[in-house]
């Protein structure tokens, strides 16, 4: 249902964020969610979320504090990103049409992407940029 609802938003590559019964952000549909504020990393508490392998891998690469994340926190964040097994890590540059930070991929994300690539011996950035998303021109919208 969340994916159907988010498909009604203008623009491309819209992803849903799910809320728990108390209105806190939990995760995306099949992806864990993180925000960065003042160089500190935050991810939703483990209740009401999928405890993903990719989420745990981010824990191994850097420290992230678990806390309740309200939608307001996302609006005030400097960066945000998803993790998930199919894509490893993807930037989130806007929330409900409002830019997160300056609306570009941030330095913490870039460092995590590089560390993840080094750790697994695969250039994840190159894979993402080469990925054919099935559009007419086959060009991914993610800019690094």
Secondary structure, DSSP 8 states (H G I E B T S, - for coil): -HHHHHTTSSSSS---EEE-TTS-EEEETTBEEEEEETTEEEE--STTS---HHHHHHHHHS--EE--B-HHHHHH-SEEEEEETTTEEEEE-EETTEESTTSS--HHHHHHHHHHHHHHTS-HHHHHHH---SSSS-------
